[in-house]
Amino acid sequence: MYHESERRPTVDPFHAVADPTRRAILDRLRSGEAPVTEHASGFAMSRPAVSKHLGVLRDARLVRERRGGADGRQRIYSITPAPLGEVASWVQGYADFWPANLQSLRRHIEGKRRRASGRGINELTREDGES
C-alpha cells in the first residue's frame, strides 16, 4: 500500500530536481524500488539527510513511499515519473532551441569564411571591430 501525504505541501518538481543528490536518487530509482537504507549506502551523507531528499521528492510527487520489511517499518520508495512531464516539456523547448541557433551560427561563420577567402586577415578583423 502506498501513502500519499495530504498534510504536506506540494513541492515544485523544478525545485526537487534542481539538487544533484535528488537527481541521483531518481536515476537510481529508474531501475526499481528501493528502501531508504539502500539509497543511503550509496551517498556520502547520513541516512537522515538522504531521507530529507526523499521527502522533497515525495512532496513533489516524483516518488512514492510504501511500508515494507518484516515489521512494516521499512520505507520503500519508487519513482512516479508523471510530474517530470512538466520539467521535460520545459527542457524540450531548449532542446529545440539549440540546434536551430547552432545552425544559424554555422551559416554565419561559413559566410564570413567565404567572404574572407579573397581578403587578407587585416580586412576581416577590421570588419569585426577588432584591431
Secondary structure, DSSP 8 states (H G I E B T S, - for coil): -EE--SSS----HHHHHTSHHHHHHHHHHTT--EEHHHHHHTSSS-HHHHHHHHHHHHHTTSEEEEEESSSS-EEEEEE--TTHHHHHHHHHHHHHHHHHHHHHHHHHHHHHHHHHTTS-HHHHHHHTT--
